[in-house]
Amino acid sequence: MLEKNFSLLFYLKKPKNHKKGSTPVYLRITIDGVRKEIATGRCCEPERWNSQSGRGNGTKEDIKSLNAFLDTLQLKVHEARRQIVDSNVSVTSTRLKSLVKGEHDKPRMILEAFQEHNDKFAELVGKEFAPATLVRYKTSLEHTQRFIQWKYQRNDFEVTTISYDFISSYVHYLKTVRNCNQNTTAKYIGNFRKIINECIKQGWLKQDPFFGFKLTKKEVKREVLSMEEIETLSKKNFHVERLNQIRDIFLFCCYTGLAYVDIKQLKSTDISIGIDGEDWIFTERQKTDVETRIPLLPIAKGLVEKYKKHPECEIKGKVLPVPSNQKTNAYLKEIADLCGITKTLTSHIARHTFATTITLSNGVPIETVSKMLGHKNLRTTQHYAKILDLEVSNDMSDLKNKLSK
């Protein structure tokens, strides 16, 4: 890949504390505004140097020898530039200088690049990214490492040799050896693709090995609870208090749309008076750092009042006493069995329920639902809340009435 601007200049460079006499000759390589210097190892008196031509003045043997050497060096630079162009990598002043001096760039390795990405990513956890995202990239790095060992029997792989075949073989490995489904495979390949894009931006890889590659995610059927199932949960009185507590936390998710991690971190100070004079939740989603503002529905407000005097809530200033995600999901399975609900209850199904059964089914616009869920764009909300049969029925009833007239 040719550079936009390329120039060579031979010049005299006085060392520190230099007073008079011969001065070292340097070569300056400038490519796209980036300069690199090379010491030629030759010297010339300033009065015998022509700065316009970049050569020595005169016909004496020492000047002829100097000029011949500089001519040879200049040809060597042009030859090195041609070699870089032929190798289909970008021509940079750093790369050209290294080649002229006989220094070869250390080959860039994909696992090293992946690790560098993860190290930088780790520094931004809690500032720009959630810890769970870093865990996903670490897992993706492990999969990539094991794939390279499985397929090529190597500890690492040169970035410049990654091809379309590498990508397709990686997909095959994830699906067969690791038994990943379509969507999980697409997730890990997406993580790997980000590293490849970084390598392309750095100029380490000139052709995108993902060109022509396509791996689409399968549509996942998202389960939600019906209003009848929510009422069954609400009315059920469990003999074990921990189950009543987990049920209440689940219902709070159903009526606020907050994810498990956001419920667990929710503090009493996150609830204050909104624009309508009623209680609202003002917080940020940990996953996206998007501000979320949710008016508290009466049932959710009642649950806040119920646990105000709970020891854990009083000591830690939390809204609800939320246990670990593992315990929560285990108790929810027990609750579902006792209530005769066949759906798998999780904090995420509660979030889907808020989006569909609680809000959209009752005429709340999808734009409003999207804001309360803390989504960055409407497309994400559309995945959570597909058009409901009830909405289809209402729309078709309106159409029937119009047609009958």
WOQUI-V372688 format. One record per residue. N is the residue number from 1. RES is the residue in one letter. SS is DSSP state (A for helix, B for strand, O for the rest). PHI is phi in radians with two decimals (NA if undefined). PSI is psi in radians with two decimals (999 if undefined). Layout:
N/RES/SS/PHI/PSI ; N/RES/SS/PHI/PSI
This chain:
1/M/O/NA/2.09 ; 2/L/O/-1.30/2.57 ; 3/E/O/-1.39/2.88 ; 4/K/O/-1.42/-0.76 ; 5/N/O/-2.27/2.27 ; 6/F/B/-2.44/2.28 ; 7/S/B/-2.63/2.66 ; 8/L/B/-2.14/2.49 ; 9/L/B/-2.56/2.17 ; 10/F/B/-1.64/2.32 ; 11/Y/B/-2.66/2.87 ; 12/L/B/-1.61/2.36 ; 13/K/O/-2.20/1.96 ; 14/K/O/-1.32/2.24 ; 15/P/O/-1.27/2.94 ; 16/K/O/-1.11/2.50 ; 17/N/O/1.11/0.31 ; 18/H/O/-1.36/2.26 ; 19/K/O/-1.85/-0.95 ; 20/K/O/-2.75/3.02 ; 21/G/O/1.74/-2.93 ; 22/S/B/-1.05/2.48 ; 23/T/B/-2.13/2.41 ; 24/P/B/-1.05/2.50 ; 25/V/B/-1.72/2.27 ; 26/Y/B/-2.07/2.70 ; 27/L/B/-1.95/2.23 ; 28/R/B/-1.89/2.15 ; 29/I/B/-1.83/2.16 ; 30/T/B/-2.10/2.11 ; 31/I/B/-2.26/2.09 ; 32/D/O/0.88/0.73 ; 33/G/O/1.48/-0.10 ; 34/V/B/-1.72/2.15 ; 35/R/B/-1.80/2.49 ; 36/K/B/-2.40/2.43 ; 37/E/B/-1.87/2.56 ; 38/I/B/-2.29/2.21 ; 39/A/B/-1.34/2.18 ; 40/T/B/-1.39/-0.35 ; 41/G/B/1.46/0.11 ; 42/R/B/-2.00/2.75 ; 43/C/B/-2.27/2.83 ; 44/C/B/-2.73/2.55 ; 45/E/B/-1.25/2.39 ; 46/P/A/-0.94/-0.63 ; 47/E/A/-1.27/-0.25 ; 48/R/A/-1.85/0.17 ; 49/W/B/-1.83/2.35 ; 50/N/B/-1.82/1.83 ; 51/S/O/-1.21/-0.39 ; 52/Q/O/-1.23/-0.81 ; 53/S/O/-1.57/-0.28 ; 54/G/O/1.22/0.58 ; 55/R/B/-2.47/2.95 ; 56/G/B/-1.39/2.61 ; 57/N/O/-1.65/2.46 ; 58/G/O/2.04/3.08 ; 59/T/O/-2.11/0.14 ; 60/K/O/-1.19/2.75 ; 61/E/A/-1.06/-0.68 ; 62/D/A/-1.14/-0.62 ; 63/I/A/-1.26/-0.72 ; 64/K/A/-1.05/-0.75 ; 65/S/A/-1.12/-0.73 ; 66/L/A/-1.08/-0.85 ; 67/N/A/-1.12/-0.66 ; 68/A/A/-1.13/-0.70 ; 69/F/A/-1.12/-0.76 ; 70/L/A/-1.15/-0.63 ; 71/D/A/-1.09/-0.75 ; 72/T/A/-1.12/-0.72 ; 73/L/A/-1.12/-0.68 ; 74/Q/A/-1.12/-0.73 ; 75/L/A/-1.12/-0.64 ; 76/K/A/-1.10/-0.68 ; 77/V/A/-1.12/-0.79 ; 78/H/A/-1.14/-0.62 ; 79/E/A/-1.18/-0.71 ; 80/A/A/-1.12/-0.68 ; 81/R/A/-1.09/-0.72 ; 82/R/A/-1.12/-0.70 ; 83/Q/A/-1.09/-0.70 ; 84/I/A/-1.14/-0.75 ; 85/V/A/-1.07/-0.76 ; 86/D/A/-1.14/-0.49 ; 87/S/O/-1.42/0.01 ; 88/N/O/1.11/0.62 ; 89/V/O/-2.10/2.83 ; 90/S/O/-1.21/2.50 ; 91/V/O/-1.51/1.99 ; 92/T/O/-2.14/2.75 ; 93/S/A/-1.11/-0.62 ; 94/T/A/-1.15/-0.80 ; 95/R/A/-1.16/-0.69 ; 96/L/A/-1.17/-0.74 ; 97/K/A/-1.07/-0.78 ; 98/S/A/-1.07/-0.72 ; 99/L/A/-1.20/-0.71 ; 100/V/A/-1.11/-0.68 ; 101/K/O/-1.47/0.00 ; 102/G/O/1.39/0.24 ; 103/E/O/-1.65/2.23 ; 104/H/O/-1.79/2.33 ; 105/D/O/-1.08/2.41 ; 106/K/O/-1.14/2.24 ; 107/P/O/-1.07/2.40 ; 108/R/O/-1.39/2.30 ; 109/M/B/-1.91/2.48 ; 110/I/A/-1.18/-0.69 ; 111/L/A/-1.21/-0.59 ; 112/E/A/-1.12/-0.77 ; 113/A/A/-1.11/-0.69 ; 114/F/A/-1.11/-0.78 ; 115/Q/A/-1.15/-0.70 ; 116/E/A/-1.06/-0.74 ; 117/H/A/-1.04/-0.82 ; 118/N/A/-1.15/-0.62 ; 119/D/A/-1.12/-0.75 ; 120/K/A/-1.19/-0.68 ; 121/F/A/-1.07/-0.70 ; 122/A/A/-1.07/-0.57 ; 123/E/A/-1.21/-0.33 ; 124/L/O/-1.78/0.01 ; 125/V/B/-1.17/2.28 ; 126/G/O/1.59/-0.26 ; 127/K/O/-1.88/-0.89 ; 128/E/O/-2.12/-0.40 ; 129/F/B/-2.29/2.71 ; 130/A/O/-1.49/2.65 ; 131/P/A/-0.98/-0.60 ; 132/A/A/-1.11/-0.54 ; 133/T/A/-1.20/-0.68 ; 134/L/A/-1.13/-0.71 ; 135/V/A/-1.03/-0.71 ; 136/R/A/-1.10/-0.71 ; 137/Y/A/-1.23/-0.60 ; 138/K/A/-1.14/-0.74 ; 139/T/A/-1.11/-0.71 ; 140/S/A/-1.10/-0.68 ; 141/L/A/-1.10/-0.74 ; 142/E/A/-1.08/-0.74 ; 143/H/A/-1.08/-0.75 ; 144/T/A/-1.11/-0.74 ; 145/Q/A/-1.08/-0.80 ; 146/R/A/-1.18/-0.61 ; 147/F/A/-1.11/-0.78 ; 148/I/A/-1.09/-0.70 ; 149/Q/A/-1.18/-0.68 ; 150/W/A/-1.22/-0.76 ; 151/K/A/-1.49/-0.74 ; 152/Y/A/-2.02/-0.07 ; 153/Q/O/0.94/0.77 ; 154/R/O/-2.21/2.83 ; 155/N/O/-1.56/-0.30 ; 156/D/O/-2.77/3.09 ; 157/F/O/-2.52/2.32 ; 158/E/B/-1.12/2.34 ; 159/V/A/-1.03/-0.73 ; 160/T/A/-1.17/-0.28 ; 161/T/A/-1.75/0.06 ; 162/I/O/-1.29/2.22 ; 163/S/O/-2.25/-3.14 ; 164/Y/A/-1.05/-0.65 ; 165/D/A/-1.10/-0.66 ; 166/F/A/-1.04/-0.81 ; 167/I/A/-1.13/-0.86 ; 168/S/A/-1.13/-0.61 ; 169/S/A/-1.20/-0.62 ; 170/Y/A/-1.12/-0.74 ; 171/V/A/-1.06/-0.80 ; 172/H/A/-1.05/-0.73 ; 173/Y/A/-1.08/-0.81 ; 174/L/A/-1.10/-0.67 ; 175/K/A/-1.35/-0.59 ; 176/T/A/-1.71/-1.03 ; 177/V/O/-1.23/-0.75 ; 178/R/O/-1.59/-0.15 ; 179/N/O/1.01/0.65 ; 180/C/O/-1.42/2.48 ; 181/N/O/-1.36/3.14 ; 182/Q/A/-1.02/-0.83 ; 183/N/A/-1.25/-0.65 ; 184/T/A/-1.17/-0.70 ; 185/T/A/-1.07/-0.79 ; 186/A/A/-1.07/-0.61 ; 187/K/A/-1.16/-0.82 ; 188/Y/A/-1.20/-0.66 ; 189/I/A/-1.17/-0.61 ; 190/G/A/-1.11/-0.70 ; 191/N/A/-1.10/-0.77 ; 192/F/A/-1.13/-0.64 ; 193/R/A/-1.11/-0.59 ; 194/K/A/-1.09/-0.70 ; 195/I/A/-1.15/-0.72 ; 196/I/A/-1.07/-0.73 ; 197/N/A/-1.09/-0.64 ; 198/E/A/-1.13/-0.71 ; 199/C/A/-1.11/-0.67 ; 200/I/A/-1.14/-0.76 ; 201/K/A/-1.10/-0.59 ; 202/Q/O/-1.35/-0.18 ; 203/G/O/1.48/0.19 ; 204/W/O/-1.45/-0.32 ; 205/L/O/-2.41/2.13 ; 206/K/O/-1.61/-0.55 ; 207/Q/O/-1.94/2.34 ; 208/D/O/-1.34/1.97 ; 209/P/O/-1.16/-0.24 ; 210/F/O/-1.51/-0.01 ; 211/F/O/-1.07/2.17 ; 212/G/O/1.48/-0.06 ; 213/F/O/-1.51/2.46 ; 214/K/O/-2.54/2.24 ; 215/L/O/-2.50/1.73 ; 216/T/O/-1.58/2.60 ; 217/K/O/-1.41/2.52 ; 218/K/O/-1.41/2.52 ; 219/E/O/-1.16/2.22 ; 220/V/O/-1.71/2.25 ; 221/K/O/-1.34/2.00 ; 222/R/O/-1.63/2.10 ; 223/E/O/-1.39/2.54 ; 224/V/O/-2.37/2.79 ; 225/L/O/-1.56/2.52 ; 226/S/O/-1.41/2.94 ; 227/M/A/-1.12/-0.61 ; 228/E/A/-1.11/-0.70 ; 229/E/A/-1.20/-0.63 ; 230/I/A/-1.13/-0.72 ; 231/E/A/-1.15/-0.66 ; 232/T/A/-1.05/-0.77 ; 233/L/A/-1.11/-0.74 ; 234/S/A/-1.12/-0.68 ; 235/K/A/-1.47/-0.30 ; 236/K/O/-1.23/2.26 ; 237/N/O/-1.92/1.95 ; 238/F/O/-1.52/2.53 ; 239/H/O/-1.34/-0.35 ; 240/V/O/-1.75/2.16 ; 241/E/A/-1.09/-0.62 ; 242/R/A/-1.06/-0.56 ; 243/L/A/-1.25/-0.66 ; 244/N/A/-1.08/-0.69 ; 245/Q/A/-1.16/-0.78 ; 246/I/A/-1.17/-0.67 ; 247/R/A/-1.05/-0.75 ; 248/D/A/-1.12/-0.70 ; 249/I/A/-1.11/-0.72 ; 250/F/A/-1.10/-0.76 ; 251/L/A/-1.13/-0.64 ; 252/F/A/-1.06/-0.69 ; 253/C/A/-1.11/-0.70 ; 254/C/A/-1.10/-0.54 ; 255/Y/A/-1.77/0.02 ; 256/T/A/-2.19/-0.43 ; 257/G/O/1.38/0.13 ; 258/L/O/-1.31/2.52 ; 259/A/O/-1.33/2.88 ; 260/Y/A/-0.95/-0.87 ; 261/V/A/-1.10/-0.57 ; 262/D/A/-1.32/-0.60 ; 263/I/A/-1.16/-0.75 ; 264/K/A/-1.10/-0.60 ; 265/Q/A/-1.62/-0.09 ; 266/L/O/-1.13/2.18 ; 267/K/B/-1.85/2.76 ; 268/S/A/-1.08/-0.48 ; 269/T/A/-1.28/-0.21 ; 270/D/A/-1.39/-0.12 ; 271/I/B/-1.87/2.12 ; 272/S/B/-2.59/3.12 ; 273/I/B/-1.32/2.28 ; 274/G/O/-1.63/-2.96 ; 275/I/O/-1.11/-0.41 ; 276/D/O/-1.68/0.10 ; 277/G/O/1.45/0.05 ; 278/E/O/-1.81/2.96 ; 279/D/B/-1.27/2.31 ; 280/W/B/-2.23/2.72 ; 281/I/B/-1.67/2.18 ; 282/F/B/-2.08/1.89 ; 283/T/B/-2.67/-3.12 ; 284/E/B/-2.15/2.39 ; 285/R/O/-1.21/2.26 ; 286/Q/O/-1.10/-0.63 ; 287/K/O/-1.15/-0.68 ; 288/T/O/-2.10/-0.14 ; 289/D/O/1.07/0.35 ; 290/V/O/-1.50/2.34 ; 291/E/B/-1.15/2.35 ; 292/T/B/-2.11/2.28 ; 293/R/B/-2.23/2.05 ; 294/I/B/-2.27/2.08 ; 295/P/B/-1.16/2.35 ; 296/L/O/-1.38/2.09 ; 297/L/O/-1.27/2.73 ; 298/P/A/-0.91/-0.73 ; 299/I/A/-1.12/-0.76 ; 300/A/A/-1.12/-0.70 ; 301/K/A/-1.11/-0.68 ; 302/G/A/-1.11/-0.64 ; 303/L/A/-1.19/-0.60 ; 304/V/A/-1.12/-0.78 ; 305/E/A/-1.13/-0.65 ; 306/K/A/-1.06/-0.64 ; 307/Y/O/-1.83/0.22 ; 308/K/O/-1.05/-0.65 ; 309/K/O/-1.68/0.12 ; 310/H/O/-1.12/2.35 ; 311/P/A/-0.88/-0.80 ; 312/E/A/-1.11/-0.67 ; 313/C/A/-1.23/-0.67 ; 314/E/A/-1.21/-0.74 ; 315/I/A/-1.24/-0.80 ; 316/K/A/-1.66/-0.10 ; 317/G/O/1.26/0.40 ; 318/K/B/-1.53/2.76 ; 319/V/O/-1.36/-0.72 ; 320/L/O/-2.35/2.59 ; 321/P/O/-1.46/1.52 ; 322/V/O/-1.66/2.13 ; 323/P/O/-1.38/-2.98 ; 324/S/O/-1.14/2.76 ; 325/N/A/-1.09/-0.66 ; 326/Q/A/-1.09/-0.82 ; 327/K/A/-1.15/-0.73 ; 328/T/A/-1.01/-0.85 ; 329/N/A/-1.15/-0.62 ; 330/A/A/-1.14/-0.75 ; 331/Y/A/-1.21/-0.62 ; 332/L/A/-1.12/-0.61 ; 333/K/A/-1.13/-0.71 ; 334/E/A/-1.15/-0.70 ; 335/I/A/-1.11/-0.76 ; 336/A/A/-1.05/-0.74 ; 337/D/A/-1.09/-0.77 ; 338/L/A/-1.20/-0.46 ; 339/C/A/-1.66/-0.05 ; 340/G/O/1.26/0.45 ; 341/I/O/-1.66/2.14 ; 342/T/O/-1.48/-0.25 ; 343/K/O/-1.29/2.61 ; 344/T/O/-1.39/1.93 ; 345/L/O/-1.39/2.17 ; 346/T/O/-2.46/2.91 ; 347/S/A/-1.10/-0.45 ; 348/H/A/-1.33/-0.59 ; 349/I/A/-1.17/-0.51 ; 350/A/A/-1.16/-0.68 ; 351/R/A/-1.13/-0.73 ; 352/H/A/-1.10/-0.68 ; 353/T/A/-1.10/-0.71 ; 354/F/A/-1.06/-0.73 ; 355/A/A/-1.18/-0.58 ; 356/T/A/-1.84/-1.24 ; 357/T/A/-1.09/-0.77 ; 358/I/A/-1.39/-0.74 ; 359/T/A/-1.82/-1.14 ; 360/L/A/-1.04/-0.70 ; 361/S/A/-1.13/-0.38 ; 362/N/A/-1.82/0.36 ; 363/G/O/1.51/0.15 ; 364/V/O/-1.29/2.20 ; 365/P/O/-1.03/2.55 ; 366/I/A/-1.10/-0.51 ; 367/E/A/-1.12/-0.70 ; 368/T/A/-1.19/-0.74 ; 369/V/A/-1.06/-0.73 ; 370/S/A/-1.05/-0.72 ; 371/K/A/-1.16/-0.73 ; 372/M/A/-1.19/-0.57 ; 373/L/A/-1.32/-0.24 ; 374/G/O/1.36/0.50 ; 375/H/O/-1.44/2.57 ; 376/K/O/-1.39/-0.49 ; 377/N/O/-2.50/2.81 ; 378/L/A/-1.19/-0.50 ; 379/R/A/-1.06/-0.63 ; 380/T/A/-1.11/-0.72 ; 381/T/A/-1.14/-0.63 ; 382/Q/A/-1.12/-0.50 ; 383/H/A/-1.22/-0.61 ; 384/Y/A/-1.27/-0.70 ; 385/A/O/-2.15/1.57 ; 386/K/O/-1.30/2.82 ; 387/I/O/-1.04/2.22 ; 388/L/O/-1.47/2.69 ; 389/D/A/-1.02/-0.61 ; 390/L/A/-1.10/-0.74 ; 391/E/A/-1.13/-0.73 ; 392/V/A/-1.06/-0.76 ; 393/S/A/-1.08/-0.79 ; 394/N/A/-1.13/-0.74 ; 395/D/A/-1.12/-0.74 ; 396/M/A/-1.21/-0.56 ; 397/S/A/-1.12/-0.73 ; 398/D/A/-1.09/-0.71 ; 399/L/A/-1.13/-0.72 ; 400/K/A/-1.07/-0.72 ; 401/N/A/-1.11/-0.70 ; 402/K/A/-1.16/-0.74 ; 403/L/A/-1.18/-0.61 ; 404/S/A/-1.18/-0.46 ; 405/K/O/-1.37/999
